[in-house]
Structures are given as structure tokens and as C-alpha cells.
């Protein structure tokens, strides 16, 4: 995530690359418009930060950032999860 160079002042955020997660043989792209969170700080200033958290290992927290880009269906009986591109990212 540090390689993305998300500027806290939001400069260049719209030109950042998609983040692509690979699950099995499928790639799931998340555009910067979804993975960069724009928040209003005290004093009305807009700040940007990553909406995905990672670690130095292989654990990631995708949370609502992934779900905004990909509709998720959980099949508890079949022990599987399905994804489809969201129409309202």
C-alpha cells in the first residue's frame, strides 16, 4: 500500500492504478475511486488515505472497500463465495 503513494492532500489520487486481487484464477480490480477514502478533517480540509489495510505478511483487511466494487454472495450450504462487479460502486 505504501507503494501507491496516496498523498494525504489528495494530489494525483484520480490517476492511481487499480488494485487487483487474485482469488483462485480470477482477478478482481478495485479502482482508486473506491480504495482511496476522501474524508473531511477538522477545519474543512479534505484528506485522503487507503481504505484497505495490509500487513507485512499475507493478511489483508478488504472490508467495505472490496464490497463496494464487488457484489458478494455467501453460500453457507455449499461452502463458497461468489463475486460479481457492483453496478453502483
N, CA, C and O atoms as a GROMACS GRO file, in nm:
protein
  356
    1UNK      N    1   0.081  -0.120   0.000
    1UNK     CA    2   0.000   0.000   0.000
    1UNK      C    3   0.085   0.126   0.000
    1UNK      O    4   0.046   0.228  -0.057
    2UNK      N    5   0.201   0.121   0.062
    2UNK     CA    6   0.286   0.240   0.064
    2UNK      C    7   0.338   0.272  -0.075
    2UNK      O    8   0.370   0.388  -0.102
    3UNK      N    9   0.346   0.174  -0.163
    3UNK     CA   10   0.393   0.196  -0.300
    3UNK      C   11   0.291   0.272  -0.383
    3UNK      O   12   0.325   0.322  -0.490
    4UNK      N   13   0.168   0.282  -0.338
    4UNK     CA   14   0.065   0.354  -0.412
    4UNK      C   15   0.084   0.505  -0.404
    4UNK      O   16   0.034   0.579  -0.488
    5UNK      N   17   0.157   0.551  -0.304
    5UNK     CA   18   0.182   0.694  -0.287
    5UNK      C   19   0.054   0.776  -0.283
    5UNK      O   20   0.037   0.871  -0.359
    6UNK      N   21  -0.035   0.738  -0.194
    6UNK     CA   22  -0.158   0.815  -0.175
    6UNK      C   23  -0.121   0.940  -0.096
    6UNK      O   24  -0.084   0.932   0.021
    7UNK      N   25  -0.130   1.054  -0.160
    7UNK     CA   26  -0.098   1.180  -0.094
    7UNK      C   27  -0.211   1.220  -0.001
    7UNK      O   28  -0.328   1.219  -0.039
    8UNK      N   29  -0.175   1.254   0.122
    8UNK     CA   30  -0.277   1.294   0.219
    8UNK      C   31  -0.355   1.415   0.171
    8UNK      O   32  -0.471   1.434   0.209
    9UNK      N   33  -0.293   1.498   0.086
    9UNK     CA   34  -0.363   1.616   0.035
    9UNK      C   35  -0.445   1.585  -0.091
    9UNK      O   36  -0.503   1.675  -0.151
   10UNK      N   37  -0.450   1.458  -0.131
   10UNK     CA   38  -0.531   1.405  -0.241
   10UNK      C   39  -0.475   1.438  -0.380
   10UNK      O   40  -0.540   1.407  -0.480
   11UNK      N   41  -0.356   1.498  -0.390
   11UNK     CA   42  -0.297   1.525  -0.521
   11UNK      C   43  -0.269   1.395  -0.597
   11UNK      O   44  -0.208   1.304  -0.542
   12UNK      N   45  -0.314   1.386  -0.721
   12UNK     CA   46  -0.287   1.272  -0.807
   12UNK      C   47  -0.366   1.146  -0.777
   12UNK      O   48  -0.340   1.042  -0.837
   13UNK      N   49  -0.460   1.154  -0.686
   13UNK     CA   50  -0.536   1.035  -0.646
   13UNK      C   51  -0.614   0.975  -0.763
   13UNK      O   52  -0.625   0.853  -0.774
   14UNK      N   53  -0.669   1.059  -0.849
   14UNK     CA   54  -0.751   1.009  -0.960
   14UNK      C   55  -0.669   0.933  -1.065
   14UNK      O   56  -0.727   0.860  -1.146
   15UNK      N   57  -0.538   0.948  -1.065
   15UNK     CA   58  -0.454   0.879  -1.164
   15UNK      C   59  -0.385   0.756  -1.107
   15UNK      O   60  -0.301   0.696  -1.174
   16UNK      N   61  -0.419   0.717  -0.985
   16UNK     CA   62  -0.359   0.597  -0.925
   16UNK      C   63  -0.410   0.472  -0.996
   16UNK      O   64  -0.522   0.472  -1.047
   17UNK      N   65  -0.329   0.366  -1.000
   17UNK     CA   66  -0.371   0.242  -1.067
   17UNK      C   67  -0.475   0.165  -0.986
   17UNK      O   68  -0.493   0.188  -0.867
   18UNK      N   69  -0.543   0.076  -1.055
   18UNK     CA   70  -0.633  -0.016  -0.986
   18UNK      C   71  -0.550  -0.110  -0.898
   18UNK      O   72  -0.436  -0.140  -0.930
   19UNK      N   73  -0.608  -0.154  -0.788
   19UNK     CA   74  -0.551  -0.262  -0.709
   19UNK      C   75  -0.620  -0.389  -0.757
   19UNK      O   76  -0.742  -0.393  -0.767
   20UNK      N   77  -0.542  -0.491  -0.788
   20UNK     CA   78  -0.601  -0.616  -0.838
   20UNK      C   79  -0.572  -0.728  -0.740
   20UNK      O   80  -0.457  -0.759  -0.709
   21UNK      N   81  -0.680  -0.788  -0.690
   21UNK     CA   82  -0.671  -0.904  -0.603
   21UNK      C   83  -0.697  -1.028  -0.687
   21UNK      O   84  -0.788  -1.028  -0.770
   22UNK      N   85  -0.619  -1.131  -0.666
   22UNK     CA   86  -0.640  -1.257  -0.736
   22UNK      C   87  -0.685  -1.361  -0.634
   22UNK      O   88  -0.617  -1.388  -0.536
   23UNK      N   89  -0.802  -1.418  -0.661
   23UNK     CA   90  -0.857  -1.524  -0.578
   23UNK      C   91  -0.880  -1.642  -0.670
   23UNK      O   92  -0.960  -1.635  -0.762
   24UNK      N   93  -0.808  -1.751  -0.644
   24UNK     CA   94  -0.814  -1.864  -0.737
   24UNK      C   95  -0.754  -1.821  -0.869
   24UNK      O   96  -0.641  -1.773  -0.874
   25UNK      N   97  -0.829  -1.836  -0.976
   25UNK     CA   98  -0.784  -1.794  -1.109
   25UNK      C   99  -0.852  -1.665  -1.155
   25UNK      O  100  -0.844  -1.630  -1.272
   26UNK      N  101  -0.918  -1.596  -1.064
   26UNK     CA  102  -0.994  -1.476  -1.100
   26UNK      C  103  -0.930  -1.350  -1.044
   26UNK      O  104  -0.885  -1.348  -0.929
   27UNK      N  105  -0.926  -1.245  -1.126
   27UNK     CA  106  -0.875  -1.115  -1.084
   27UNK      C  107  -0.990  -1.022  -1.052
   27UNK      O  108  -1.090  -1.017  -1.125
   28UNK      N  109  -0.976  -0.947  -0.944
   28UNK     CA  110  -1.078  -0.852  -0.900
   28UNK      C  111  -1.013  -0.715  -0.886
   28UNK      O  112  -0.934  -0.692  -0.795
   29UNK      N  113  -1.048  -0.624  -0.976
   29UNK     CA  114  -0.989  -0.491  -0.977
   29UNK      C  115  -1.072  -0.394  -0.892
   29UNK      O  116  -1.195  -0.396  -0.894
   30UNK      N  117  -1.001  -0.311  -0.817
   30UNK     CA  118  -1.065  -0.206  -0.738
   30UNK      C  119  -1.001  -0.074  -0.778
   30UNK      O  120  -0.882  -0.054  -0.756
   31UNK      N  121  -1.079   0.017  -0.838
   31UNK     CA  122  -1.022   0.145  -0.882
   31UNK      C  123  -0.994   0.239  -0.764
   31UNK      O  124  -1.049   0.223  -0.655
   32UNK      N  125  -0.909   0.336  -0.789
   32UNK     CA  126  -0.873   0.431  -0.682
   32UNK      C  127  -0.994   0.509  -0.633
   32UNK      O  128  -0.996   0.554  -0.518
   33UNK      N  129  -1.094   0.527  -0.717
   33UNK     CA  130  -1.215   0.598  -0.673
   33UNK      C  131  -1.285   0.525  -0.559
   33UNK      O  132  -1.366   0.583  -0.487
   34UNK      N  133  -1.254   0.396  -0.543
   34UNK     CA  134  -1.313   0.318  -0.435
   34UNK      C  135  -1.214   0.294  -0.322
   34UNK      O  136  -1.251   0.306  -0.205
   35UNK      N  137  -1.087   0.260  -0.353
   35UNK     CA  138  -0.994   0.226  -0.245
   35UNK      C  139  -0.931   0.347  -0.177
   35UNK      O  140  -0.868   0.331  -0.073
   36UNK      N  141  -0.945   0.466  -0.233
   36UNK     CA  142  -0.896   0.586  -0.166
   36UNK      C  143  -1.014   0.654  -0.097
   36UNK      O  144  -1.114   0.689  -0.161
   37UNK      N  145  -1.002   0.672   0.032
   37UNK     CA  146  -1.108   0.737   0.109
   37UNK      C  147  -1.077   0.885   0.121
   37UNK      O  148  -0.968   0.924   0.163
   38UNK      N  149  -1.173   0.966   0.083
   38UNK     CA  150  -1.160   1.113   0.098
   38UNK      C  151  -1.246   1.151   0.217
   38UNK      O  152  -1.367   1.130   0.220
   39UNK      N  153  -1.180   1.208   0.316
   39UNK     CA  154  -1.250   1.245   0.438
   39UNK      C  155  -1.227   1.392   0.469
   39UNK      O  156  -1.123   1.449   0.435
   40UNK      N  157  -1.324   1.451   0.531
   40UNK     CA  158  -1.312   1.591   0.569
   40UNK      C  159  -1.259   1.599   0.712
   40UNK      O  160  -1.320   1.549   0.806
   41UNK      N  161  -1.144   1.663   0.726
   41UNK     CA  162  -1.081   1.678   0.855
   41UNK      C  163  -1.131   1.805   0.924
   41UNK      O  164  -1.211   1.881   0.869
   42UNK      N  165  -1.082   1.824   1.043
   42UNK     CA  166  -1.118   1.946   1.117
   42UNK      C  167  -1.075   2.068   1.035
   42UNK      O  168  -0.968   2.069   0.975
   43UNK      N  169  -1.156   2.167   1.034
   43UNK     CA  170  -1.126   2.288   0.958
   43UNK      C  171  -1.172   2.280   0.814
   43UNK      O  172  -1.150   2.374   0.737
   44UNK      N  173  -1.237   2.168   0.775
   44UNK     CA  174  -1.291   2.156   0.641
   44UNK      C  175  -1.193   2.107   0.535
   44UNK      O  176  -1.229   2.099   0.418
   45UNK      N  177  -1.071   2.075   0.573
   45UNK     CA  178  -0.970   2.029   0.479
   45UNK      C  179  -0.998   1.883   0.441
   45UNK      O  180  -1.029   1.801   0.528
   46UNK      N  181  -0.988   1.850   0.310
   46UNK     CA  182  -1.006   1.713   0.264
   46UNK      C  183  -0.873   1.639   0.269
   46UNK      O  184  -0.771   1.689   0.222
   47UNK      N  185  -0.875   1.519   0.329
   47UNK     CA  186  -0.756   1.435   0.335
   47UNK      C  187  -0.788   1.300   0.273
   47UNK      O  188  -0.902   1.255   0.276
   48UNK      N  189  -0.686   1.235   0.217
   48UNK     CA  190  -0.704   1.105   0.154
   48UNK      C  191  -0.619   0.999   0.223
   48UNK      O  192  -0.510   1.027   0.272
   49UNK      N  193  -0.672   0.877   0.228
   49UNK     CA  194  -0.600   0.764   0.284
   49UNK      C  195  -0.653   0.635   0.223
   49UNK      O  196  -0.762   0.633   0.166
   50UNK      N  197  -0.577   0.528   0.236
   50UNK     CA  198  -0.617   0.399   0.180
   50UNK      C  199  -0.733   0.341   0.259
   50UNK      O  200  -0.735   0.348   0.382
   51UNK      N  201  -0.829   0.282   0.188
   51UNK     CA  202  -0.942   0.217   0.252
   51UNK      C  203  -0.920   0.069   0.272
   51UNK      O  204  -1.011  -0.002   0.317
   52UNK      N  205  -0.800   0.020   0.240
   52UNK     CA  206  -0.764  -0.121   0.258
   52UNK      C  207  -0.644  -0.124   0.351
   52UNK      O  208  -0.551  -0.046   0.336
   53UNK      N  209  -0.647  -0.216   0.447
   53UNK     CA  210  -0.535  -0.228   0.540
   53UNK      C  211  -0.460  -0.358   0.514
   53UNK      O  212  -0.521  -0.462   0.491
   54UNK      N  213  -0.330  -0.350   0.517
   54UNK     CA  214  -0.247  -0.467   0.498
   54UNK      C  215  -0.144  -0.480   0.606
   54UNK      O  216  -0.132  -0.394   0.694
   55UNK      N  217  -0.070  -0.587   0.598
   55UNK     CA  218   0.038  -0.609   0.693
   55UNK      C  219   0.161  -0.653   0.614
   55UNK      O  220   0.156  -0.668   0.492
   56UNK      N  221   0.269  -0.674   0.684
   56UNK     CA  222   0.390  -0.720   0.615
   56UNK      C  223   0.377  -0.866   0.573
   56UNK      O  224   0.456  -0.914   0.492
   57UNK      N  225   0.280  -0.936   0.627
   57UNK     CA  226   0.256  -1.076   0.591
   57UNK      C  227   0.153  -1.085   0.480
   57UNK      O  228   0.147  -0.998   0.394
   58UNK      N  229   0.075  -1.189   0.482
   58UNK     CA  230  -0.023  -1.213   0.376
   58UNK      C  231  -0.166  -1.179   0.420
   58UNK      O  232  -0.260  -1.209   0.347
   59UNK      N  233  -0.184  -1.118   0.536
   59UNK     CA  234  -0.317  -1.084   0.583
   59UNK      C  235  -0.358  -0.944   0.538
   59UNK      O  236  -0.280  -0.849   0.549
   60UNK      N  237  -0.481  -0.933   0.487
   60UNK     CA  238  -0.534  -0.805   0.441
   60UNK      C  239  -0.674  -0.788   0.494
   60UNK      O  240  -0.748  -0.885   0.511
   61UNK      N  241  -0.711  -0.663   0.519
   61UNK     CA  242  -0.849  -0.631   0.553
   61UNK      C  243  -0.906  -0.553   0.436
   61UNK      O  244  -0.867  -0.439   0.411
   62UNK      N  245  -0.998  -0.616   0.362
   62UNK     CA  246  -1.058  -0.553   0.244
   62UNK      C  247  -1.186  -0.481   0.280
   62UNK      O  248  -1.210  -0.370   0.235
   63UNK      N  249  -1.267  -0.546   0.363
   63UNK     CA  250  -1.390  -0.486   0.414
   63UNK      C  251  -1.481  -0.424   0.311
   63UNK      O  252  -1.498  -0.476   0.200
   64UNK      N  253  -1.539  -0.311   0.349
   64UNK     CA  254  -1.638  -0.245   0.263
   64UNK      C  255  -1.576  -0.192   0.135
   64UNK      O  256  -1.648  -0.168   0.038
   65UNK      N  257  -1.445  -0.172   0.132
   65UNK     CA  258  -1.379  -0.126   0.009
   65UNK      C  259  -1.397  -0.229  -0.101
   65UNK      O  260  -1.430  -0.194  -0.214
   66UNK      N  261  -1.375  -0.355  -0.071
   66UNK     CA  262  -1.393  -0.462  -0.169
   66UNK      C  263  -1.540  -0.480  -0.203
   66UNK      O  264  -1.575  -0.498  -0.320
   67UNK      N  265  -1.626  -0.476  -0.104
   67UNK     CA  266  -1.768  -0.500  -0.126
   67UNK      C  267  -1.833  -0.388  -0.207
   67UNK      O  268  -1.932  -0.412  -0.277
   68UNK      N  269  -1.781  -0.265  -0.199
   68UNK     CA  270  -1.835  -0.158  -0.284
   68UNK      C  271  -1.807  -0.185  -0.431
   68UNK      O  272  -1.887  -0.148  -0.517
   69UNK      N  273  -1.695  -0.250  -0.462
   69UNK     CA  274  -1.659  -0.278  -0.601
   69UNK      C  275  -1.716  -0.411  -0.650
   69UNK      O  276  -1.744  -0.426  -0.768
   70UNK      N  277  -1.732  -0.507  -0.559
   70UNK     CA  278  -1.773  -0.642  -0.597
   70UNK      C  279  -1.888  -0.689  -0.508
   70UNK      O  280  -1.874  -0.699  -0.386
   71UNK      N  281  -2.002  -0.716  -0.572
   71UNK     CA  282  -2.117  -0.772  -0.501
   71UNK      C  283  -2.078  -0.912  -0.455
   71UNK      O  284  -2.019  -0.988  -0.532
   72UNK      N  285  -2.109  -0.946  -0.332
   72UNK     CA  286  -2.067  -1.073  -0.275
   72UNK      C  287  -2.188  -1.158  -0.235
   72UNK      O  288  -2.282  -1.108  -0.173
   73UNK      N  289  -2.184  -1.286  -0.271
   73UNK     CA  290  -2.290  -1.381  -0.234
   73UNK      C  291  -2.224  -1.493  -0.154
   73UNK      O  292  -2.130  -1.557  -0.200
   74UNK      N  293  -2.277  -1.515  -0.034
   74UNK     CA  294  -2.222  -1.617   0.054
   74UNK      C  295  -2.315  -1.738   0.054
   74UNK      O  296  -2.431  -1.728   0.093
   75UNK      N  297  -2.264  -1.852   0.011
   75UNK     CA  298  -2.339  -1.977   0.006
   75UNK      C  299  -2.288  -2.066   0.119
   75UNK      O  300  -2.194  -2.143   0.102
   76UNK      N  301  -2.352  -2.053   0.236
   76UNK     CA  302  -2.307  -2.128   0.352
   76UNK      C  303  -2.323  -2.278   0.333
   76UNK      O  304  -2.236  -2.356   0.374
   77UNK      N  305  -2.432  -2.320   0.270
   77UNK     CA  306  -2.455  -2.463   0.247
   77UNK      C  307  -2.351  -2.524   0.155
   77UNK      O  308  -2.306  -2.637   0.177
   78UNK      N  309  -2.313  -2.451   0.050
   78UNK     CA  310  -2.214  -2.500  -0.044
   78UNK      C  311  -2.072  -2.464  -0.009
   78UNK      O  312  -1.978  -2.498  -0.081
   79UNK      N  313  -2.055  -2.394   0.103
   79UNK     CA  314  -1.922  -2.351   0.150
   79UNK      C  315  -1.845  -2.278   0.041
   79UNK      O  316  -1.729  -2.310   0.012
   80UNK      N  317  -1.910  -2.177  -0.020
   80UNK     CA  318  -1.845  -2.100  -0.125
   80UNK      C  319  -1.893  -1.956  -0.122
   80UNK      O  320  -1.994  -1.922  -0.062
   81UNK      N  321  -1.816  -1.872  -0.190
   81UNK     CA  322  -1.849  -1.730  -0.203
   81UNK      C  323  -1.840  -1.695  -0.350
   81UNK      O  324  -1.749  -1.740  -0.420
   82UNK      N  325  -1.937  -1.615  -0.399
   82UNK     CA  326  -1.935  -1.570  -0.537
   82UNK      C  327  -1.926  -1.420  -0.543
   82UNK      O  328  -1.973  -1.351  -0.452
   83UNK      N  329  -1.865  -1.368  -0.651
   83UNK     CA  330  -1.849  -1.224  -0.668
   83UNK      C  331  -1.898  -1.182  -0.806
   83UNK      O  332  -1.881  -1.255  -0.904
   84UNK      N  333  -1.958  -1.065  -0.813
   84UNK     CA  334  -1.997  -1.003  -0.940
   84UNK      C  335  -1.969  -0.855  -0.928
   84UNK      O  336  -1.983  -0.798  -0.819
   85UNK      N  337  -1.930  -0.792  -1.038
   85UNK     CA  338  -1.897  -0.648  -1.035
   85UNK      C  339  -2.020  -0.570  -0.992
   85UNK      O  340  -2.130  -0.592  -1.043
   86UNK      N  341  -2.002  -0.480  -0.898
   86UNK     CA  342  -2.112  -0.398  -0.849
   86UNK      C  343  -2.154  -0.297  -0.956
   86UNK      O  344  -2.070  -0.243  -1.028
   87UNK      N  345  -2.284  -0.272  -0.966
   87UNK     CA  346  -2.330  -0.174  -1.063
   87UNK      C  347  -2.338  -0.034  -1.002
   87UNK      O  348  -2.360   0.064  -1.073
   88UNK      N  349  -2.319  -0.025  -0.871
   88UNK     CA  350  -2.324   0.105  -0.800
   88UNK      C  351  -2.200   0.125  -0.714
   88UNK      O  352  -2.212   0.135  -0.592
   89UNK      N  353  -2.081   0.131  -0.774
   89UNK     CA  354  -1.961   0.145  -0.691
   89UNK      C  355  -1.949   0.279  -0.623
   89UNK      O  356  -1.853   0.303  -0.551
   0.00000   0.00000   0.00000
